[in-house]
Amino acid sequence: MDEKFEQTHEEMAQATADQQEQQPGANEQEATENGSGPEAQIEKLQAEVAEHKDKYLRLMAEFDNFRRRTAKERIELMQTAGKEIVISLLEVLDDCDRAEKQIQQSNDVDQIKEGIQLVFHKLRSSLAAKGVKPLESIQQEFDVELHEAITEIPAPTEELKGKVIDEVVKGYYLNDKLIRFAKVVVGK
């Protein structure tokens, strides 16, 4: 049966070849008329390339615009990032100005102390509302991740060895991230 199939297949191939020899160019002419000749295919491919190139250029332009826009927004954000804190500190500054006028006009020391304490309290509460909180250091173990040792002095008691005895400059957190190390005196 395989021999019969091969023979039939060879006969069909020969008949096709004979037909093409009798009508040279017939297939090319037929392909051109159907729009699938080599020239038509080249034109079709060139159109596709042009379309893809146009899409690519538009996409690149869109990405470039996106990059510029985000860079501009980032710059604006950095320039105005502290705006809320500055506005809240301006209120405290106004209180400081009023306190300064009171100091110049008044001789009552207790009243002046009370006014200054109110200004400090307002400053601390404004900063706390923005996420600023102080780092507690005194009598805590010295930690190089939190403290900067200014000097070491002999510890007054055995319990204070390796601990912070005094705080020269207070350390602060902003939203639980350390923004300033505490400058401390450590007992040895």
Backbone as JSON, one array per atom type, in Angstrom:
{
  "sequence": "MDEKFEQTHEEMAQATADQQEQQPGANEQEATENGSGPEAQIEKLQAEVAEHKDKYLRLMAEFDNFRRRTAKERIELMQTAGKEIVISLLEVLDDCDRAEKQIQQSNDVDQIKEGIQLVFHKLRSSLAAKGVKPLESIQQEFDVELHEAITEIPAPTEELKGKVIDEVVKGYYLNDKLIRFAKVVVGK",
  "N": [[0.81, -1.18, 0.0], [2.01, 1.21, 0.71], [3.74, 1.61, -1.41], [1.98, 2.13, -3.5], [0.88, 4.53, -2.62], [3.13, 6.2, -2.65], [3.68, 6.18, -5.37], [1.38, 7.4, -6.44], [1.64, 9.91, -5.27], [4.03, 10.79, -6.46], [3.19, 10.94, -9.11], [1.31, 13.0, -8.94], [2.92, 15.16, -8.23], [4.54, 15.34, -10.5], [2.62, 15.99, -12.44], [1.85, 18.51, -11.56], [4.24, 19.92, -11.89], [4.52, 19.74, -14.69], [2.32, 21.23, -15.46], [3.04, 23.76, -14.56], [5.21, 24.28, -16.19], [4.02, 24.53, -18.65], [2.55, 26.88, -18.39], [4.25, 29.39, -17.94], [4.94, 31.86, -15.45], [2.32, 32.14, -14.74], [1.5, 31.61, -12.12], [2.78, 33.68, -10.78], [1.55, 35.88, -11.91], [-1.05, 35.43, -11.1], [-0.68, 35.58, -8.31], [0.06, 38.24, -8.05], [-2.26, 39.48, -8.92], [-3.99, 38.74, -6.86], [-2.9, 40.17, -4.8], [-0.86, 39.13, -3.3], [1.69, 38.93, -4.14], [5.33, 39.22, -4.37], [6.01, 41.97, -4.4], [3.73, 43.17, -3.34], [3.72, 41.99, -0.86], [6.04, 43.08, 0.19], [5.32, 45.78, 0.32], [3.25, 45.57, 2.14], [4.62, 44.67, 4.41], [6.32, 46.85, 4.78], [4.45, 48.79, 5.44], [3.52, 47.74, 7.85], [5.9, 47.9, 9.35], [6.24, 50.69, 9.39], [3.95, 51.36, 10.84], [4.5, 50.11, 13.33], [6.81, 51.48, 13.99], [5.81, 54.06, 14.3], [4.1, 53.63, 16.5], [6.04, 52.95, 18.39], [7.57, 55.34, 18.53], [5.61, 57.1, 19.52], [5.1, 55.9, 21.99], [7.6, 56.16, 23.21], [7.75, 58.96, 23.33], [5.61, 59.47, 25.02], [6.52, 58.18, 27.35], [8.79, 59.74, 27.87], [7.59, 62.21, 28.41], [6.18, 61.46, 30.72], [8.35, 60.89, 32.42], [9.56, 63.45, 32.63], [7.42, 64.86, 33.8], [7.08, 63.51, 36.28], [9.58, 64.04, 37.42], [9.44, 66.81, 37.7], [7.27, 66.99, 39.49], [8.43, 65.7, 41.68], [10.47, 67.5, 42.37], [8.93, 69.74, 43.07], [7.59, 68.63, 45.24], [9.7, 68.18, 47.04], [10.47, 70.82, 47.49], [8.3, 71.84, 48.84], [7.95, 70.15, 50.95], [8.36, 70.5, 53.71], [6.41, 72.31, 54.34], [4.04, 72.17, 55.96], [5.11, 71.83, 58.54], [6.61, 74.17, 58.79], [4.55, 76.07, 58.71], [3.2, 75.43, 61.09], [5.23, 76.06, 62.87], [5.44, 78.78, 62.48], [3.31, 79.81, 63.9], [4.2, 79.4, 66.5], [6.41, 81.06, 66.41], [5.11, 83.53, 66.2], [4.01, 83.59, 68.76], [6.39, 83.74, 70.21], [7.28, 86.29, 69.44], [5.27, 87.85, 70.62], [5.76, 87.21, 73.29], [8.29, 88.29, 73.59], [7.75, 91.04, 73.41], [6.2, 91.31, 75.73], [8.13, 90.75, 77.65], [9.77, 92.97, 77.45], [8.04, 94.94, 78.33], [7.09, 94.19, 80.82], [7.85, 93.67, 84.3], [7.42, 91.6, 85.92], [8.65, 88.7, 86.92], [7.69, 86.09, 87.35], [5.42, 86.01, 85.73], [6.58, 86.34, 83.22], [8.14, 83.98, 83.07], [6.1, 82.08, 83.07], [4.82, 82.72, 80.65], [6.88, 82.11, 78.81], [7.18, 79.39, 79.29], [4.69, 78.52, 78.32], [5.01, 79.08, 75.58], [7.13, 77.33, 74.95], [5.85, 74.9, 75.51], [3.85, 74.94, 73.55], [5.44, 74.83, 71.24], [6.67, 72.29, 71.55], [4.38, 70.64, 71.5], [3.4, 71.2, 68.94], [5.45, 70.14, 67.33], [5.32, 67.48, 68.18], [2.83, 66.8, 67.18], [3.43, 66.61, 64.52], [4.91, 64.34, 64.41], [7.37, 64.32, 65.66], [9.46, 63.27, 68.22], [11.16, 63.2, 71.37], [14.31, 61.58, 72.11], [14.84, 59.46, 74.7], [17.51, 59.43, 76.86], [19.06, 59.62, 79.21], [20.49, 57.77, 81.83], [20.24, 55.45, 80.4], [21.44, 52.56, 78.62], [24.46, 53.05, 76.83], [24.28, 53.46, 73.38], [25.56, 53.05, 70.26], [24.09, 53.36, 67.97], [22.21, 55.19, 68.57], [23.29, 57.2, 70.14], [25.83, 59.76, 70.46], [28.92, 59.88, 71.73], [30.26, 62.37, 73.67], [32.1, 62.71, 75.67], [33.78, 60.73, 78.2], [33.27, 60.03, 81.6], [34.23, 59.26, 85.0], [32.05, 56.92, 86.45], [29.53, 57.76, 88.79], [28.29, 55.81, 90.34], [28.35, 52.2, 90.52], [26.33, 51.11, 89.01], [25.91, 52.89, 86.91], [27.9, 52.56, 85.06], [28.89, 52.46, 81.73], [26.57, 53.59, 80.97], [24.43, 56.35, 79.98], [25.17, 59.39, 81.41], [24.84, 62.14, 81.3], [23.15, 64.47, 79.16], [24.06, 66.32, 76.5], [23.18, 67.36, 74.05], [19.95, 66.9, 72.93], [18.5, 64.0, 71.41], [16.4, 63.17, 68.54], [13.42, 61.66, 67.19], [11.7, 61.22, 64.11], [8.66, 60.31, 63.17], [9.22, 57.73, 64.23], [11.76, 57.29, 63.22], [15.15, 57.79, 63.6], [16.36, 61.04, 63.62], [18.2, 62.76, 64.63], [21.15, 62.25, 66.39], [21.69, 61.76, 69.9], [23.82, 63.75, 71.81], [26.0, 62.79, 74.19], [27.21, 62.24, 77.61], [29.15, 59.7, 78.87], [29.32, 57.19, 81.38], [32.2, 55.64, 82.84]],
  "CA": [[0.0, 0.0, 0.0], [2.91, 2.35, 0.74], [4.27, 1.81, -2.76], [0.91, 2.73, -4.29], [0.76, 5.92, -2.16], [4.29, 6.93, -3.16], [3.51, 6.31, -6.82], [0.34, 8.41, -6.65], [2.22, 11.18, -4.85], [4.98, 11.19, -7.5], [2.41, 11.31, -10.3], [0.7, 14.33, -8.7], [3.99, 16.14, -8.25], [4.93, 15.47, -11.91], [1.54, 16.69, -13.14], [1.93, 19.91, -11.14], [5.42, 20.48, -12.52], [4.2, 19.88, -16.11], [1.36, 22.33, -15.62], [3.75, 25.01, -14.37], [6.06, 24.49, -17.35], [3.17, 24.94, -19.77], [2.1, 28.26, -18.19], [5.25, 30.1, -17.15], [4.51, 33.16, -14.95], [0.9, 32.15, -14.42], [1.37, 31.72, -10.66], [3.22, 35.03, -10.38], [0.51, 36.81, -12.33], [-2.2, 35.16, -10.23], [-0.34, 36.08, -6.97], [0.03, 39.69, -8.11], [-3.66, 39.88, -9.0], [-4.58, 38.53, -5.54], [-2.24, 41.06, -3.86], [0.06, 38.39, -2.44], [2.97, 38.8, -4.82], [6.46, 39.72, -3.57], [5.95, 43.42, -4.25], [2.62, 43.47, -2.43], [4.14, 41.59, 0.48], [7.01, 44.08, 0.63], [4.56, 46.97, 0.68], [2.5, 45.25, 3.36], [5.59, 44.64, 5.5], [6.77, 48.22, 5.01], [3.36, 49.46, 6.15], [3.56, 47.25, 9.23], [7.08, 48.49, 9.99], [5.93, 52.1, 9.63], [2.97, 51.41, 11.93], [5.19, 49.78, 14.57], [7.73, 52.58, 14.28], [4.97, 55.15, 14.8], [3.69, 53.26, 17.86], [7.24, 53.03, 19.22], [7.89, 56.74, 18.74], [4.59, 57.65, 20.41], [5.33, 55.33, 23.31], [8.81, 56.8, 23.75], [7.4, 60.35, 23.66], [4.75, 59.41, 26.21], [7.38, 57.86, 28.49], [9.62, 60.91, 28.12], [6.71, 63.18, 29.08], [5.94, 60.92, 32.06], [9.58, 61.07, 33.19], [9.68, 64.88, 32.93], [6.35, 65.26, 34.71], [7.37, 63.01, 37.62], [10.74, 64.78, 37.94], [8.94, 68.13, 38.11], [6.48, 66.78, 40.7], [9.36, 65.38, 42.77], [11.13, 68.75, 42.77], [7.93, 70.53, 43.78], [7.32, 67.98, 46.52], [10.83, 68.44, 47.92], [10.48, 72.23, 47.85], [7.19, 72.15, 49.76], [7.78, 69.02, 51.87], [8.3, 70.98, 55.08], [5.46, 73.42, 54.41], [3.16, 72.03, 57.12], [5.89, 72.06, 59.75], [6.94, 75.59, 58.84], [3.33, 76.8, 59.06], [2.95, 75.25, 62.52], [6.28, 76.78, 63.61], [5.17, 80.22, 62.39], [2.43, 80.13, 65.03], [5.06, 79.48, 67.68], [7.2, 82.27, 66.24], [4.22, 84.64, 66.59], [3.96, 83.59, 70.23], [7.69, 84.23, 70.67], [7.28, 87.74, 69.26], [4.41, 88.43, 71.66], [6.46, 87.04, 74.56], [9.39, 89.26, 73.62], [7.15, 92.35, 73.73], [5.82, 91.26, 77.14], [9.36, 90.8, 78.46], [10.23, 94.36, 77.44], [7.07, 95.81, 79.01], [6.75, 93.73, 82.16], [8.94, 93.38, 85.23], [6.98, 90.46, 86.72], [9.45, 87.55, 86.49], [6.85, 84.88, 87.33], [4.56, 86.1, 84.55], [7.45, 86.11, 82.07], [8.47, 82.55, 83.08], [4.9, 81.35, 82.67], [4.64, 82.95, 79.21], [7.91, 81.37, 78.08], [6.82, 77.97, 79.41], [3.58, 78.29, 77.39], [5.56, 79.06, 74.22], [7.86, 76.06, 74.8], [4.86, 73.82, 75.46], [3.21, 74.99, 72.22], [6.44, 74.35, 70.29], [6.8, 70.83, 71.7], [3.15, 69.97, 71.06], [3.34, 71.33, 67.47], [6.38, 69.16, 66.76], [4.8, 66.14, 68.47], [1.72, 66.56, 66.25], [4.03, 66.29, 63.22], [5.63, 63.07, 64.5], [8.69, 64.49, 66.28], [9.47, 62.96, 69.65], [12.54, 63.18, 71.88], [14.95, 60.32, 72.44], [15.19, 59.41, 76.12], [18.87, 58.89, 76.91], [19.69, 59.64, 80.53], [20.5, 56.51, 82.57], [20.03, 54.34, 79.47], [22.69, 51.99, 78.11], [25.01, 53.77, 75.67], [24.03, 52.73, 72.13], [26.18, 53.82, 69.17], [23.08, 53.6, 66.95], [21.34, 56.29, 69.02], [24.03, 58.24, 70.87], [27.17, 60.17, 70.07], [29.61, 60.15, 72.99], [31.1, 63.57, 73.68], [33.2, 62.39, 76.57], [33.54, 59.73, 79.23], [33.69, 60.45, 82.94], [34.06, 58.16, 85.95], [30.65, 56.75, 86.86], [29.36, 58.0, 90.23], [27.96, 54.53, 90.97], [28.66, 51.03, 89.7], [25.19, 50.88, 88.11], [25.94, 53.83, 85.79], [29.01, 52.27, 84.15], [28.41, 52.14, 80.39], [25.28, 54.23, 80.75], [24.46, 57.79, 79.73], [25.07, 60.14, 82.66], [24.32, 63.48, 81.0], [22.78, 64.68, 77.77], [24.46, 67.66, 76.09], [22.22, 67.72, 72.99], [18.88, 65.89, 72.89], [18.25, 63.34, 70.13], [14.98, 63.2, 68.17], [12.84, 60.77, 66.19], [10.61, 61.72, 63.27], [7.88, 59.12, 62.79], [9.97, 56.54, 64.7], [13.07, 57.17, 62.57], [16.1, 58.7, 64.26], [16.8, 62.12, 62.72], [19.37, 63.4, 65.23], [21.75, 61.5, 67.49], [21.85, 62.49, 71.16], [25.23, 63.93, 72.21], [25.9, 62.42, 75.59], [28.37, 61.95, 78.44], [29.01, 58.29, 79.25], [30.06, 56.78, 82.57], [33.13, 54.51, 82.62]],
  "C": [[0.86, 1.24, 0.0], [3.46, 2.64, -0.65], [3.23, 2.51, -3.63], [0.76, 4.22, -3.93], [1.9, 6.75, -2.71], [4.16, 7.16, -4.66], [2.48, 7.38, -7.14], [0.88, 9.79, -6.32], [3.19, 11.71, -5.9], [4.25, 11.62, -8.76], [1.8, 12.7, -10.14], [1.75, 15.43, -8.77], [4.44, 16.39, -9.69], [3.89, 16.26, -12.68], [1.58, 18.18, -12.8], [3.1, 20.59, -11.82], [5.17, 20.7, -14.01], [3.27, 21.07, -16.35], [2.08, 23.67, -15.49], [4.65, 25.31, -15.56], [5.24, 24.99, -18.53], [2.72, 26.39, -19.63], [3.12, 29.0, -17.33], [4.7, 31.47, -16.73], [3.06, 33.21, -14.55], [0.7, 32.32, -12.92], [1.75, 33.11, -10.18], [2.14, 36.04, -10.71], [-0.71, 36.65, -11.42], [-1.94, 35.73, -8.84], [-0.38, 37.61, -6.95], [-1.4, 40.19, -8.15], [-4.36, 39.74, -7.65], [-3.97, 39.45, -4.48], [-1.28, 40.33, -2.94], [1.39, 38.14, -3.12], [4.08, 39.39, -3.96], [6.4, 41.23, -3.38], [4.86, 43.83, -3.27], [3.01, 43.1, -1.0], [5.15, 42.58, 1.05], [6.29, 45.34, 1.09], [3.81, 46.75, 2.0], [3.44, 45.27, 4.56], [6.11, 46.04, 5.82], [5.71, 49.02, 5.76], [3.33, 49.03, 7.61], [4.73, 47.84, 9.99], [6.82, 49.95, 10.33], [4.95, 52.25, 10.8], [3.63, 51.14, 13.28], [6.16, 50.89, 14.97], [6.97, 53.76, 14.86], [4.53, 54.88, 16.24], [4.87, 53.39, 18.83], [7.59, 54.48, 19.54], [6.89, 57.41, 19.69], [4.79, 57.17, 21.84], [6.55, 55.98, 23.97], [8.52, 58.25, 24.15], [6.53, 60.39, 24.92], [5.58, 59.11, 27.46], [8.26, 59.04, 28.86], [8.81, 62.0, 28.84], [6.42, 62.75, 30.51], [7.15, 61.17, 32.95], [9.76, 62.54, 33.58], [8.66, 65.33, 33.96], [6.64, 64.77, 36.14], [8.59, 63.7, 38.23], [10.31, 66.15, 38.45], [8.14, 68.01, 39.41], [7.37, 66.47, 41.9], [10.05, 66.63, 43.28], [10.16, 69.62, 43.56], [7.65, 69.96, 45.15], [8.45, 68.26, 47.51], [10.86, 69.9, 48.37], [9.4, 72.56, 48.87], [6.99, 71.06, 50.81], [7.63, 69.49, 53.31], [7.28, 72.08, 55.3], [4.59, 73.35, 55.66], [3.9, 72.32, 58.42], [6.22, 73.55, 59.89], [5.72, 76.41, 59.24], [3.04, 76.65, 60.56], [4.0, 75.97, 63.36], [6.09, 78.29, 63.54], [4.23, 80.67, 63.51], [3.24, 80.28, 66.31], [5.93, 80.73, 67.6], [6.38, 83.51, 66.6], [4.13, 84.74, 68.1], [5.26, 84.1, 70.82], [7.77, 85.75, 70.55], [6.44, 88.43, 70.33], [5.09, 88.34, 73.03], [7.6, 88.04, 74.68], [8.88, 90.66, 73.96], [6.76, 92.41, 75.21], [7.04, 91.38, 78.04], [9.85, 92.24, 78.55], [9.31, 95.27, 78.24], [6.85, 95.44, 80.46], [8.0, 93.48, 82.99], [8.6, 92.18, 86.11], [7.65, 89.19, 86.2], [8.6, 86.29, 86.41], [5.96, 84.86, 86.09], [5.37, 85.81, 83.28], [7.8, 84.63, 81.95], [7.28, 81.73, 82.59], [4.65, 81.49, 81.17], [5.63, 82.15, 78.37], [7.62, 79.87, 78.14], [5.67, 77.62, 78.46], [4.07, 78.21, 75.94], [6.31, 77.75, 73.97], [6.9, 74.88, 74.7], [4.19, 73.77, 74.08], [4.17, 74.46, 71.15], [6.56, 72.82, 70.35], [5.56, 70.1, 71.19], [2.98, 70.08, 69.55], [4.24, 70.3, 66.8], [5.89, 67.73, 67.0], [3.65, 65.8, 67.53], [2.23, 66.2, 64.86], [4.88, 65.03, 63.26], [7.0, 63.18, 65.11], [8.57, 64.14, 67.76], [10.92, 62.84, 70.11], [13.02, 61.76, 72.18], [15.35, 60.38, 73.91], [16.54, 58.72, 76.26], [19.42, 58.74, 78.32], [19.4, 58.34, 81.28], [20.11, 55.3, 81.7], [21.4, 53.81, 79.06], [23.16, 52.8, 76.91], [24.86, 52.9, 74.43], [24.58, 53.57, 70.97], [25.2, 54.11, 68.05], [22.21, 54.8, 67.29], [22.11, 57.47, 69.59], [25.38, 58.54, 70.23], [27.87, 60.6, 71.35], [30.51, 61.38, 72.83], [32.34, 63.31, 74.53], [32.79, 61.26, 77.51], [34.05, 60.27, 80.55], [33.54, 59.24, 83.86], [32.6, 58.11, 86.42], [30.53, 56.97, 88.36], [28.99, 56.72, 90.99], [28.3, 53.41, 89.99], [27.57, 50.77, 88.66], [25.25, 51.74, 86.85], [27.11, 53.6, 84.83], [28.43, 51.83, 82.81], [27.06, 52.75, 80.06], [25.48, 55.72, 80.52], [24.24, 58.51, 81.06], [24.45, 61.51, 82.41], [24.07, 63.59, 79.5], [23.11, 66.14, 77.41], [23.49, 68.2, 75.04], [21.23, 66.57, 72.87], [18.77, 65.3, 71.48], [16.76, 63.3, 69.84], [14.67, 62.14, 67.11], [11.83, 61.56, 65.38], [9.9, 60.5, 62.73], [8.65, 57.83, 63.03], [11.26, 56.29, 63.94], [13.98, 58.23, 63.19], [16.56, 59.76, 63.27], [17.98, 62.9, 63.3], [19.85, 62.56, 66.4], [21.79, 62.38, 68.74], [23.34, 62.57, 71.46], [25.26, 63.8, 73.72], [27.27, 62.27, 76.26], [28.14, 60.56, 79.01], [29.87, 58.0, 80.47], [30.96, 55.6, 82.27], [33.57, 53.91, 83.92]]
}
